Amino acid sequence: MTAEESRLESDRNRTTYWKRWGPYLSERQWGTVREDYSATGEAWDYFPHDHARSRTYRWGEDGIAGISDNHQHLCFAIGLWNGEDPILKERLFGLTGTEGNHGEDVKEYYFYLDNTPTHSYMKYLYKYPQSAYPYAELVEENRRRGRHAPEYELLDTGVFAENRYFDVFVEYAKASPEDILIQISVVNRGPETKTLHLLPTLWFRNSWCWNNGQKPFLKILTPAAGNENAGVRVIEAHHPTLGDRWFYCDSQAELLFTENETNYERVFGTPNASPYVKDGINDYVVQGRKDAVNPNQIGTKVSAYSVLSIEPGATKTVRLRLSDTTPHAPRPTPHSLFNPEFDALFQTRINEANEFYDRITPFSLSEDVRNVQRQAFAGMLWSKQYYNYVIYDWLKGDPAMPPPPPQRKLGRNHDWFHLHCDDVISMPDKWEYPWFAAWDLAFHLIPLVMVDPDFAKLQLERLVREWYMHPSGQLPAYEWAFGDVNPPVHAWSALHLYQIEQEIYGRADKGFLERVFQKLLLNFTWWVNRKDITGKNIFQGGFLGLDNISVFDRSQPLPTGGHLNQADGTSWMGMFCLNMLEIALELAKDDRNYEDIASKFFEHFLYIADAIDGIGDKEMSLWDEEDGFYYDALHLPSGQNELLKVRSLVGLSPIFAIASISPDYWERFPNFIRRATWFVQNRPDLIENIASLQTYRGGRSLLAIVSPEKLRRILHKMLDENEFLSPHGIRSISRYHADHPYIFRFQGQEFRVDYEPAESSTGLFGGNSNWRGPVWFPMNTLIIESLRRFHHCLGDDYKVECPTGSGQWMTLGEVAAELSHRLVRTFLKDPNDRRPVYGSIEQFQTDPHWHNLIFFHEYFHGDNGAGIGANHQTGWTGEVAVLIQHLEAKQGK
């Protein structure tokens, strides 16, 4: 067991709480739904970036490279000033949903370089320009550009020209669960000596203004108590719940104290109760207002202010310590707080991190591949966030504050009054999506379970608990609309968490599997009752997280009236059935009662599989025999049905519904097999077009919506480089539509779907993501897994041409490996030493200080693999770490 695994074990056994402190600070709290108390629900406008430095948050905090305890009582992050900016750089800047020509977008360069599951070692890089940050220019230019133009990025402004920027590295190493060493290293990459104002900042999240609770405090200890003569200054941090902590910094730093309270005078034009407010340190440093900070050196926010003059290419380092160890505790030497103990501990934690990841991926990886995987894991772990949102309190308003407008009682999320979030959660992205998303989370957990099974399992368990799940059984989608519908992939995720933990760590946690299974029964029932309008086992689903993939906005009433019978909604439910069937059979190994439940899901799957081919009475099939593909069907009020022939992931999703029954199950589960056999023999009408209990390689029985014959026809299109197959994975819409756009006409209106390999040209769902051509990792992950499962049953004799028309024939296992290679190489250096993910951005392609830093984008250009959308969505693009693992394991064998 590695040292990091030992720490995980002690945290798991609750003997020590190594995960109490971590990177739980958001990177954007402003502009979130939680902070929106408006009547109209315009969250971006109610709490804009311009207010963030001056206005106290209600539900969380944000910062750069920050940490906090797991209930975010006490926070730490860095502040920076280059002497040119109009404000301190205390948080990341980006465009709001209405300012960006492709929706919201962070306009900063920062990278998650390393992290361990217990956060015993963490490393973060922020690139800070030496000239004035172009806030106004970024807003104005992006507003000017239309949806067909590229985004105007920070590099485009020229502020990084001639390398005139600082690399700010922030590292953390834990001496113990409550003793955190902090090292900030600033490198001047420019050609001239430059000054950086560095403000490591410690503050308390403001809860006292909302609940009239006891106010915490930060205060400087007197020299006699604080060991100042040894070159150290000490700040006492007292919180009524968290207890006492001590913040140690260099005696040369100037300590600036203020209160984490709103500057009402600046924001609202009303008098302040105290002269010391949230932006007091900003005003002291930037405006030279000496009266803006408390001369008595007490408050709820403090910065250890240093002015660093750094020569070209040189590095200046600042060290701090946040600890539960009092300054009165004996120490070996006066300087042991920082040196040499400090350096030795950092090196130990770095060595232990290397040892841990070598244990997780014990293969001879190239330096480039290991770097990509390591940064993928780092991004997953840095993207944890403390998430606090209590809908009941949020709807009724806060004590000592004006009541919110009455419209809120019927507005956003009003029917989710039970939801009570007070947890550390894995986020898709802590700037663009600093809120959990239900189906994103299911994918996050697959790489996370490789490094921290307990955290991964706890995430899924929380999502299905009664304070998250709606009383109806619906899972909350995301905070902009908890009532939206995301794909039901959580049984799939639960099964994988169980299997991966068993494979890597040798533990079979059936208690977890059973707890999640019981709650997912409620969610399955919700789907059946709410999303099958006609009761014919064809599902409408609606939005399903695939934004603009359809002809219509699937979250709104159709302009034609009627409803959409969705091939993907129905396929997700077929997959849900089979995942629940597999879990039930696993649980039945210890409890035979689960055989009955397995039979229920087996039979329900057959009804769904039959329906997708002919909706109950065969009035309409979602399978088009002429095209050899699945499509959504528009059901009009007149009763007429029409297939919407858009070749998209919607039509590939039926292959996700696949499972196989091992031959030993015939003896192990006789009741299930007896019932399944009777059902197949007595309802042959349900299985005439699908794969159901047909025996293949090794006596395995195949259960799938798609028969081997239909699979071959689907793969003919999917593996065609002129259709779905790109150099970097499977596109979300076929390239066929570049020359053959799909057009639907209704009452003089025209609805059109084109192939768009990059950004969206429409404003659907804010226009901030595009499912009309780019490559998305989560769907590719499911495709790859489905192909592996089909190969497991069909064996090496079943081959398809890949790419279509190439004359090269592959087994389905080889196709899965080929797709994995295409996805992984999106991030790797090609023979010309260029990374496809960075497209034509020369700074990333040629500069050694940028080239090995990896962005994990939300999605990728359908033709060249360039990253698009949120550039830190390690959430589901972090699946690349799993793909690397599978490829290397296969190669190792």
Protein Blocks (a to p, Z undefined) as FASTA:
>chain_A
ZZklmmmmmmmnomacfklpcckbcfbfghpaklpccfnopaklmmgfklmmmpccfkbc
cdehiacdfkomaccdddddehlambdcfbccdddfklpmnbpaddbddddfbdcfklpa
ccddddddfbdcdfklmmmmmmmpcfkbccddfklnopmgghiacddddddddfbfklcc
dddddddfbfbdcddddddddddddfklmnopacdddddddfklnommnopacdddddfk
lopadddddfkbccddddddddfklmnopacfbfbdfklmmmmmmnopaklpcfklpajb
dcddddddddehiacdddddddfbdfkbccfbfklmmocklmmmmmmmmmmmmmmmmmmm
mcccdfklmmmmmmmmmmmmmmgccddddfklmmnopehiacddfklmmmghklmmmpcc
dbddddfblklmgcccfklmmmmmmmmmmmommlmmmmmmmmmmmklmgfkopacfbfml
mmbccddfklmmmmmmmmmmmmmnopacfklmmmmmmmmmmmmmmmmmmmmmnonopafk
lnnonammpmbdfkbccfkgpjdddfklmmmmmmmmmmmmmmmmmmmmmomklmmmmmmm
mmmmmmmmmmmnngonopacfbdfklopacdddddfkopacddddddfklmmmmmmccdd
dfklmmmmmmlmmmmmmmmmmmmmlmmmbcehiacehhiacddfbdfklmmmmmmmmmpm
klmmcfkbccfbdfklmmmccdddeehiacdddddfbbcfbfgehipaccehpacfklmm
mmmmmmmmmmmmnommlccdddehklpacdfklmmmmmmmmmmmmmpccfkopafklmma
lklmmmmklmmpccddfbdcfklopaehjfklmmlmmmmmmmmmmmmmmmmZZ
